[in-house]
Amino acid sequence: MEASDAIVDLNTLTLHAKVKRHREHPRVINIISVQVKHPQFGDLVSLEAWRIFRAHCADSFLEIMDEDIDEMHQFSVTLFDKYGNLRPHLMSPGYRSGTGCWGQEVNSGQLLYILDMTVEEPYRGKGIGTWTLQQFLRTEHVQNDDTVICWPNPMGICDKALWDIEKKRQIGFFRKSDFRRIGRTNFFGYSPKRDHPSRSIPLEGDAGALDDNFSVTSTNVQLQFPLHFAIISDKTTNVASTIQSFYDQDPTSIHRADDMGFTPILVAVSSQNLIATRKLLEWDLRADLENAVNAEGVTPLEQLANVMRSGREFSEIFLGWQGYSDDELTMQYLLKQGMGQAVGLNLADYISKKKYGCTCDKCARGWLSPRMRFALRTDAQFWADSMPMNFDFFTKGRAADPSIMMDSPSSFIPPALYPNFYLTFYKGYCEVLTAISALLGTTDEVLSVEGVLRFINPDQNSQYFFQKGGRIEYAFDSITHCAKEQSSLGDDTFRETFGDHEDWVSLPTCANDLEFQLVRKMIGLDGRGQRWGAIPRQWV
């Protein structure tokens, strides 16, 4: 009997799973390899999935996912932010959230991503693939709070019509096992919880993708959509005259959408063409500014936010982010005005306040949020108060070993300075931490070397500290590291200590509350976390 004609009894199949740690990120990624075997026909199905432990990513989720496979890059940037949290527009009410069945619960538990699943050709269409998937979802590798994600995306098919048919088949395959679309993306999620909102959505009630109703039919954009082409290709002042000439010939041309639903103002924003944006906003574009009927499902303002976010995330990984550009913020300001939103600031003040992503309007210099200030101040004060308990570790006339100190700041003293690690040096270091706490607690200033120096008492201890090579940056290094480790990006012990503290609760929340990378960069440290001082023993 040919294998293709064989009737396979599903009860005779066995599923075997092997787990190995990712070579570069063993704490973050477990690679699960599954094989389904038949006693007579051998291996019938293979499945590979990644189990991702976001708690060990801190603010580097996107960076880690970008390193190996482009598919994981697409998965991460489409669905999650750099902390590994589901992007807000996929949870908030609106068109892009689709059925709205996915929410904050995705941010709990682990993520599992199905990278590949292959059923040997003779055994396809016999229910073996469905059996494999459902059995895998019941294994110990998928816990109750986890979310399993896949991307139905046929490989190796060049014919578009055949590709569409296969994609539809793959989507149906996963939906049959309770996977439902995440927002209107191409990714589908599964929750083991039977009472999860996704379980109440029938197959035919699942959301479609953003681009389902759009397809590229134009073969010559320059010929069929010349205004769009001009906006994309010309960022000089000449583009304003070009737009004016199109308007003079046909006033409706500035509202005409291309075959993907993109209007000229959306194209101008997408291509970050400030001159074109300014020119188009000379006319009444309120309908276009509120229009989200396009292949991205966004208004021009939402699209600009996407462009700014994407540029920032790329820069943070590869280049070092320098803040949003003046052109980006100017476009944002003009779009808000065009939509009738109350901005409340002139353009210069708006750029200054929003340069580094502040959302609370209370960040000092636009980057040091009140909650970040509180976290850094309390850490500095804690060590300033507790380090004197180590004074007894010192012997008069002898340098102590920083590695035996019961404190974190000592771990950031470079080994080259160990011969100078006398009690006087240590007391001077304590005074630096006291000064940091005073600066952050009594002024609205940002953290800076110059600011801290004003609060340091020029006594014998501080003078010796600086004369022997001590630097304020060592304390900066320590407090930013400790505060991050105690935040929700680490062990979250800060919340346990201060979560109900009145002074903390009363502070506004901000997008910059966890921006330790940005803070380090702004105070003269390496934004990526490279240390000035010694590597603490527990990291070796």
C-alpha positions as CSV (number, residue, x, y, z in Angstrom):
1,M,0.0,0.0,0.0
2,E,1.3,3.5,-0.9
3,A,1.8,5.8,2.1
4,S,-0.5,8.3,0.5
5,D,-3.3,5.7,0.6
6,A,-2.6,4.5,4.1
7,I,-5.2,5.2,6.8
8,V,-3.2,6.4,9.8
9,D,-4.7,5.7,13.2
10,L,-4.1,8.8,15.3
11,N,-4.0,6.7,18.4
12,T,-0.8,5.1,17.2
13,L,1.1,8.4,16.9
14,T,3.6,9.6,19.4
15,L,4.8,13.1,19.9
16,H,8.4,13.7,21.1
17,A,9.7,17.2,22.1
18,K,13.3,18.3,22.7
19,V,14.2,21.6,24.2
20,K,17.5,23.4,23.9
21,R,18.6,26.8,24.9
22,H,19.4,29.5,22.3
23,R,23.1,29.8,21.9
24,E,23.3,33.6,22.2
25,H,20.3,34.2,24.5
26,P,19.9,31.1,26.7
27,R,17.9,32.9,29.4
28,V,15.5,34.4,26.9
29,I,14.8,31.7,24.3
30,N,14.1,28.0,24.5
31,I,14.0,26.2,21.1
32,I,11.4,23.4,21.1
33,S,11.7,20.8,18.4
34,V,8.8,18.4,18.0
35,Q,8.6,15.2,16.0
36,V,5.5,13.0,15.5
37,K,6.3,9.4,14.8
38,H,4.3,6.4,13.5
39,P,5.4,2.9,14.4
40,Q,5.3,1.8,10.7
41,F,5.8,5.0,8.6
42,G,8.3,6.8,10.9
43,D,8.5,10.6,11.1
44,L,5.4,12.2,9.8
45,V,5.4,15.8,11.2
46,S,8.0,18.2,12.5
47,L,7.3,21.4,14.4
48,E,9.7,24.1,15.7
49,A,8.7,26.8,18.2
50,W,10.5,29.3,20.3
51,R,9.5,29.8,24.0
52,I,10.4,33.4,24.8
53,F,10.9,34.6,28.4
54,R,10.4,38.3,28.2
55,A,11.2,39.0,31.8
56,H,14.9,38.5,30.9
57,C,14.8,40.9,28.0
58,A,14.3,44.1,30.0
59,D,14.1,46.8,27.3
60,S,15.9,44.8,24.6
61,F,13.1,42.6,23.3
62,L,13.1,44.0,19.8
63,E,16.9,43.9,19.6
64,I,17.1,40.2,20.7
65,M,14.3,39.2,18.3
66,D,16.1,41.0,15.4
67,E,19.3,39.1,15.7
68,D,18.6,35.7,14.1
69,I,15.6,35.5,11.7
70,D,13.8,38.2,9.7
71,E,10.5,36.5,10.6
72,M,11.2,37.1,14.3
73,H,12.0,40.7,13.5
74,Q,8.6,41.1,11.7
75,F,6.8,39.3,14.5
76,S,8.3,41.5,17.2
77,V,8.0,44.9,15.7
78,T,4.5,44.3,14.4
79,L,3.1,43.1,17.7
80,F,5.3,44.3,20.6
81,D,7.3,47.3,21.9
82,K,10.9,47.1,23.2
83,Y,9.7,45.8,26.6
84,G,7.8,42.9,25.0
85,N,4.4,44.4,25.7
86,L,1.6,44.2,23.1
87,R,1.3,47.5,21.2
88,P,-1.5,49.7,22.5
89,H,-3.3,50.0,19.2
90,L,-3.8,46.2,19.1
91,M,-5.7,46.4,22.4
92,S,-7.4,49.8,22.3
93,P,-10.9,50.1,20.8
94,G,-10.6,50.9,17.1
95,Y,-10.4,49.4,13.6
96,R,-6.8,48.2,14.0
97,S,-7.6,46.1,17.1
98,G,-9.9,43.9,15.0
99,T,-12.2,41.8,17.2
100,G,-10.6,43.3,20.2
101,C,-10.1,39.9,21.8
102,W,-6.4,40.4,22.7
103,G,-5.5,42.6,25.7
104,Q,-3.2,43.1,28.6
105,E,-3.2,39.3,29.3
106,V,-0.8,38.9,26.4
107,N,1.8,40.8,28.5
108,S,1.7,38.0,31.2
109,G,3.2,34.6,30.9
110,Q,5.6,33.5,28.2
111,L,5.3,33.8,24.4
112,L,5.6,30.8,22.1
113,Y,6.1,31.4,18.4
114,I,5.6,28.6,15.9
115,L,8.4,29.0,13.4
116,D,7.7,26.0,11.3
117,M,5.4,23.1,11.0
118,T,5.8,20.5,8.2
119,V,3.6,17.4,7.5
120,E,5.3,15.0,5.2
121,E,3.4,15.2,1.9
122,P,2.0,11.7,1.7
123,Y,0.2,12.3,5.1
124,R,-1.3,15.7,4.4
125,G,-5.1,16.1,4.6
126,K,-5.5,13.2,7.1
127,G,-5.9,15.2,10.3
128,I,-2.3,14.5,11.4
129,G,-1.3,18.1,11.3
130,T,-4.3,19.2,13.4
131,W,-3.6,16.3,15.9
132,T,0.1,17.4,16.2
133,L,-0.8,21.1,16.8
134,Q,-3.4,20.3,19.4
135,Q,-1.2,17.8,21.2
136,F,1.6,20.3,21.3
137,L,-0.7,23.0,22.8
138,R,-1.5,20.5,25.6
139,T,2.1,19.8,26.5
140,E,4.0,21.2,29.5
141,H,5.6,23.6,27.1
142,V,2.4,25.7,26.9
143,Q,1.3,27.0,30.3
144,N,-2.1,28.5,31.1
145,D,-0.9,32.2,31.0
146,D,1.2,31.8,27.8
147,T,0.2,33.0,24.4
148,V,1.1,31.0,21.3
149,I,1.6,33.0,18.1
150,C,1.9,32.0,14.4
151,W,2.2,33.6,11.0
152,P,0.4,31.7,8.2
153,N,2.8,32.6,5.4
154,P,3.3,30.0,2.6
155,M,6.9,29.5,1.5
156,G,8.3,28.5,-1.9
157,I,5.2,29.4,-3.9
158,C,5.8,32.0,-6.7
159,D,2.4,32.1,-8.3
160,K,0.3,34.7,-6.5
161,A,-3.0,32.9,-7.1
162,L,-1.7,29.7,-5.7
163,W,0.0,31.5,-2.8
164,D,-3.4,33.1,-1.9
165,I,-5.1,29.7,-1.9
166,E,-2.4,28.2,0.3
167,K,-2.4,31.1,2.7
168,K,-6.2,30.8,3.1
169,R,-5.8,27.1,3.8
170,Q,-3.1,27.7,6.4
171,I,-5.3,30.4,8.2
172,G,-8.2,27.9,8.2
173,F,-5.9,25.3,9.7
174,F,-4.9,27.4,12.7
175,R,-8.4,28.9,13.2
176,K,-9.7,25.3,13.5
177,S,-7.5,25.0,16.6
178,D,-8.7,28.2,18.2
179,F,-6.2,30.6,16.9
180,R,-7.6,34.1,16.2
181,R,-6.1,37.1,14.5
182,I,-4.2,39.6,16.6
183,G,-5.7,42.9,15.7
184,R,-5.7,43.1,11.9
185,T,-2.2,41.9,11.5
186,N,-1.1,38.8,9.7
187,F,-0.3,37.1,13.1
188,F,-2.7,34.7,14.9
189,G,-2.7,34.0,18.6
190,Y,-3.9,31.1,20.8
191,S,-4.7,31.2,24.6
192,P,-4.9,28.0,26.6
193,K,-7.6,29.6,28.7
194,R,-11.0,28.3,27.7
195,D,-12.6,31.5,29.0
196,H,-10.3,33.8,26.9
197,P,-12.3,36.2,24.7
198,S,-10.7,34.7,21.6
199,R,-12.5,31.4,22.3
200,S,-15.9,33.0,21.9
201,I,-15.2,34.2,18.4
202,P,-16.5,31.9,15.7
203,L,-14.3,31.1,12.7
204,E,-16.3,33.2,10.3
205,G,-16.4,36.0,12.9
206,D,-12.6,36.5,13.0
207,A,-11.2,39.8,11.8
208,G,-9.6,40.2,8.4
209,A,-6.2,41.7,7.7
210,L,-5.7,45.4,7.1
211,D,-4.8,45.0,3.5
212,D,-7.6,42.4,2.6
213,N,-9.6,45.0,0.7
214,F,-6.6,46.6,-1.1
215,S,-4.1,45.4,-3.7
216,V,-1.5,47.0,-5.8
217,T,-2.9,47.3,-9.3
218,S,-0.9,50.2,-10.6
219,T,2.1,49.2,-12.7
220,N,3.4,52.7,-13.1
221,V,3.0,54.9,-10.0
222,Q,4.5,57.9,-11.7
223,L,2.0,57.7,-14.5
224,Q,-1.1,56.7,-12.6
225,F,-0.5,58.7,-9.4
226,P,1.8,61.5,-10.4
227,L,1.1,63.7,-7.3
228,H,1.9,60.8,-5.0
229,F,5.1,60.1,-6.9
230,A,6.1,63.8,-6.7
231,I,5.6,63.9,-3.0
232,I,7.7,60.8,-2.4
233,S,10.5,61.7,-4.8
234,D,10.9,65.5,-4.2
235,K,11.6,66.9,-0.8
236,T,12.9,70.3,-2.1
237,T,10.9,73.5,-2.1
238,N,9.8,72.7,-5.7
239,V,7.3,70.1,-4.4
240,A,5.1,73.0,-3.1
241,S,4.8,74.4,-6.6
242,T,4.1,71.0,-8.0
243,I,1.3,70.4,-5.5
244,Q,-0.1,73.9,-6.3
245,S,-0.1,73.1,-10.0
246,F,-2.0,69.9,-9.5
247,Y,-4.6,71.7,-7.3
248,D,-5.0,74.5,-9.9
249,Q,-5.7,71.9,-12.6
250,D,-8.0,69.8,-10.4
251,P,-8.8,70.7,-6.8
252,T,-9.9,67.1,-6.0
253,S,-6.4,65.8,-6.8
254,I,-5.1,66.6,-3.3
255,H,-7.7,64.3,-1.9
256,R,-7.3,61.4,-4.4
257,A,-6.3,58.1,-2.9
258,D,-4.1,55.6,-4.6
259,D,-4.9,51.9,-5.0
260,M,-3.8,51.2,-1.4
261,G,-6.1,54.0,-0.1
262,F,-3.2,56.4,0.6
263,T,-4.1,60.1,0.2
264,P,-1.5,62.7,-0.7
265,I,-1.3,63.9,3.0
266,L,-0.8,60.3,4.2
267,V,2.0,59.9,1.6
268,A,3.6,63.1,2.6
269,V,3.7,62.0,6.3
270,S,4.9,58.5,5.4
271,S,7.8,59.9,3.4
272,Q,8.5,62.6,6.1
273,N,8.1,65.3,3.5
274,L,7.6,68.4,5.7
275,I,7.4,70.8,2.8
276,A,4.7,68.8,1.1
277,T,2.8,68.4,4.4
278,R,2.9,72.2,5.1
279,K,1.6,72.9,1.6
280,L,-1.2,70.4,1.7
281,L,-2.4,71.7,5.0
282,E,-3.0,75.1,3.5
283,W,-6.3,73.6,2.3
284,D,-9.1,72.1,4.3
285,L,-8.1,68.5,4.8
286,R,-10.1,67.6,7.8
287,A,-11.8,64.7,6.1
288,D,-8.5,63.3,4.9
289,L,-6.9,63.8,8.4
290,E,-9.6,61.6,9.9
291,N,-9.7,59.0,7.1
292,A,-8.2,55.6,8.1
293,V,-9.7,53.6,5.1
294,N,-6.4,52.4,3.7
295,A,-4.1,49.3,3.7
296,E,-2.5,50.4,7.0
297,G,-5.8,51.3,8.7
298,V,-4.4,54.6,10.0
299,T,-5.0,58.3,9.9
300,P,-2.1,60.6,8.8
301,L,-1.4,61.4,12.5
302,E,-1.3,57.7,13.4
303,Q,0.9,56.9,10.4
304,L,3.3,59.6,11.5
305,A,3.4,58.1,15.0
306,N,4.2,54.7,13.4
307,V,7.0,56.3,11.3
308,M,8.5,58.1,14.4
309,R,8.3,55.0,16.5
310,S,9.9,52.8,13.9
311,G,12.7,55.2,13.3
312,R,13.3,55.5,17.1
313,E,13.3,51.7,17.6
314,F,15.8,51.2,14.7
315,S,18.1,54.0,16.1
316,E,18.0,52.6,19.6
317,I,19.2,49.2,18.4
318,F,21.8,50.3,15.8
319,L,22.7,53.9,16.0
320,G,21.8,55.5,19.3
321,W,18.7,57.6,19.3
322,Q,19.1,61.4,19.4
323,G,15.5,62.3,19.9
324,Y,12.7,63.0,17.5
325,S,13.7,65.3,14.7
326,D,12.4,68.8,14.5
327,D,10.7,68.0,11.1
328,E,8.9,65.0,12.7
329,L,7.6,67.1,15.6
330,T,6.7,70.0,13.3
331,M,4.6,67.6,11.2
332,Q,3.0,66.2,14.3
333,Y,2.2,69.7,15.5
334,L,0.7,70.8,12.2
335,L,-1.4,67.7,11.9
336,K,-2.8,68.1,15.3
337,Q,-3.7,71.7,14.5
338,G,-5.3,70.6,11.2
339,M,-7.5,68.2,13.1
340,G,-8.5,70.9,15.5
341,Q,-6.7,69.4,18.5
342,A,-5.8,71.9,21.3
343,V,-2.0,71.7,21.3
344,G,-1.6,74.4,24.0
345,L,2.0,75.3,23.1
346,N,3.8,77.2,20.4
347,L,5.8,75.1,18.0
348,A,9.2,75.8,19.6
349,D,7.9,74.8,23.1
350,Y,6.2,71.7,21.6
351,I,9.4,70.5,20.0
352,S,11.3,71.1,23.3
353,K,8.8,69.2,25.4
354,K,8.2,66.3,22.9
355,K,11.8,65.8,21.7
356,Y,12.4,62.8,23.8
357,G,9.0,61.3,23.9
358,C,7.6,62.8,27.0
359,T,3.9,62.1,27.5
360,C,3.3,63.6,30.9
361,D,4.4,67.2,30.1
362,K,6.4,67.1,33.4
363,C,9.7,65.7,32.2
364,A,12.7,67.9,33.1
365,R,14.3,69.0,29.8
366,G,11.8,66.7,28.1
367,W,13.5,63.4,29.2
368,L,13.8,63.0,33.1
369,S,10.3,62.0,34.2
370,P,9.1,62.6,37.8
371,R,8.9,58.8,38.4
372,M,12.4,58.3,37.0
373,R,13.7,61.1,39.2
374,F,12.0,59.5,42.3
375,A,13.5,56.1,41.5
376,L,17.1,57.4,41.0
377,R,16.8,59.7,44.1
378,T,15.6,56.9,46.4
379,D,18.4,54.6,45.2
380,A,21.1,57.2,45.8
381,Q,19.7,58.0,49.2
382,F,19.4,54.4,50.2
383,W,23.1,53.8,49.5
384,A,24.2,57.1,51.0
385,D,22.4,56.0,54.2
386,S,23.5,52.4,54.3
387,M,27.2,52.6,53.1
388,P,28.4,54.0,56.4
389,M,27.6,50.6,57.9
390,N,30.6,49.3,55.9
391,F,33.1,51.7,57.6
392,D,34.2,48.9,59.9
393,F,35.5,46.9,56.9
394,F,38.4,49.4,56.6
395,T,41.7,49.1,58.4
396,K,43.6,52.3,59.0
397,G,46.4,52.8,56.5
398,R,45.2,50.0,54.3
399,A,43.1,49.9,51.1
400,A,40.0,47.7,51.4
401,D,38.8,45.3,48.8
402,P,35.7,46.8,47.1
403,S,34.4,43.3,46.3
404,I,33.7,42.6,50.0
405,M,31.6,45.7,50.4
406,M,28.0,45.1,51.1
407,D,26.8,47.6,48.6
408,S,26.3,48.1,44.9
409,P,28.1,51.4,44.3
410,S,31.5,49.9,45.1
411,S,31.1,47.4,42.3
412,F,31.3,50.3,39.9
413,I,34.7,51.5,41.0
414,P,37.3,50.6,38.2
415,P,40.0,48.1,39.3
416,A,42.6,50.6,38.5
417,L,41.4,52.6,41.5
418,Y,41.4,49.7,44.0
419,P,44.8,50.8,45.5
420,N,43.2,54.1,46.5
421,F,40.1,52.4,48.1
422,Y,40.8,53.8,51.6
423,L,38.1,54.8,54.1
424,T,38.6,58.5,53.1
425,F,37.9,57.6,49.4
426,Y,34.8,55.6,50.4
427,K,33.4,58.4,52.5
428,G,33.9,60.8,49.6
429,Y,32.0,58.4,47.4
430,C,29.2,58.4,50.0
431,E,29.1,62.2,49.8
432,V,28.7,62.0,46.0
433,L,25.6,59.8,46.5
434,T,24.2,62.2,49.1
435,A,24.7,65.1,46.7
436,I,22.9,63.2,43.9
437,S,19.9,62.6,46.2
438,A,19.9,66.3,47.2
439,L,20.0,67.5,43.6
440,L,17.2,65.3,42.6
441,G,15.1,65.9,45.7
442,T,15.4,69.6,46.1
443,T,15.5,71.0,42.5
444,D,13.7,70.5,39.2
445,E,17.1,70.1,37.4
446,V,18.1,67.1,35.4
447,L,20.9,64.9,36.7
448,S,24.3,66.2,35.7
449,V,27.9,66.2,36.9
450,E,27.8,70.0,37.2
451,G,24.6,70.0,39.2
452,V,25.9,67.3,41.6
453,L,29.2,69.2,42.2
454,R,27.2,72.1,43.6
455,F,25.9,69.9,46.4
456,I,29.2,68.3,47.4
457,N,30.8,69.5,50.5
458,P,34.5,70.3,49.6
459,D,35.9,68.5,52.7
460,Q,38.8,66.1,53.1
461,N,36.8,63.1,52.0
462,S,35.5,64.5,48.7
463,Q,38.8,66.1,47.8
464,Y,40.6,62.8,48.3
465,F,38.0,61.0,46.3
466,F,38.5,63.3,43.3
467,Q,42.2,63.6,43.6
468,K,42.6,59.8,43.5
469,G,40.5,59.4,40.3
470,G,37.0,59.2,41.7
471,R,34.3,60.3,39.3
472,I,30.7,61.2,39.8
473,E,29.9,59.0,36.8
474,Y,30.6,55.9,38.8
475,A,27.7,56.8,41.1
476,F,25.5,57.6,38.0
477,D,26.4,54.2,36.7
478,S,25.4,52.5,39.9
479,I,22.1,54.2,40.5
480,T,20.9,53.8,36.9
481,H,21.8,50.1,37.0
482,C,20.2,49.4,40.4
483,A,17.1,51.4,39.6
484,K,16.6,49.4,36.4
485,E,17.2,46.1,38.1
486,Q,14.6,46.9,40.8
487,S,12.0,48.2,38.2
488,S,9.5,46.1,36.3
489,L,12.3,45.5,33.8
490,G,14.1,43.6,36.5
491,D,12.9,42.0,39.7
492,D,10.2,44.6,40.4
493,T,11.2,45.0,44.0
494,F,10.8,48.8,43.7
495,R,7.1,48.4,43.3
496,E,7.0,46.1,46.4
497,T,8.7,48.9,48.4
498,F,7.1,52.1,47.0
499,G,4.1,50.9,45.0
500,D,1.7,52.3,47.7
501,H,3.9,55.1,48.8
502,E,1.9,58.4,48.6
503,D,4.8,60.4,47.1
504,W,5.1,57.8,44.3
505,V,1.4,57.3,43.6
506,S,0.8,61.0,43.3
507,L,3.4,61.3,40.4
508,P,2.1,61.3,36.8
509,T,3.0,58.3,34.6
510,C,5.0,58.9,31.5
511,A,6.5,56.9,28.6
512,N,9.9,57.9,29.9
513,D,9.4,56.2,33.3
514,L,11.5,53.2,32.2
515,E,13.8,54.9,29.7
516,F,17.0,54.0,31.5
517,Q,18.9,53.8,28.2
518,L,17.9,57.4,27.4
519,V,18.7,58.7,30.9
520,R,22.2,57.0,30.8
521,K,22.9,58.6,27.4
522,M,21.8,62.1,28.6
523,I,23.9,62.0,31.8
524,G,27.1,61.0,29.9
525,L,27.1,57.3,30.2
526,D,26.8,54.6,27.5
527,G,23.2,54.3,26.6
528,R,23.6,50.6,25.9
529,G,24.6,49.8,29.5
530,Q,28.4,49.5,29.1
531,R,29.9,50.1,32.5
532,W,32.5,52.6,33.7
533,G,33.6,50.5,36.6
534,A,34.2,46.9,37.5
535,I,32.0,44.0,36.5
536,P,30.2,42.9,39.6
537,R,31.0,39.4,40.7
538,Q,27.5,38.0,40.1
539,W,27.8,38.9,36.3
540,V,31.0,37.0,35.8
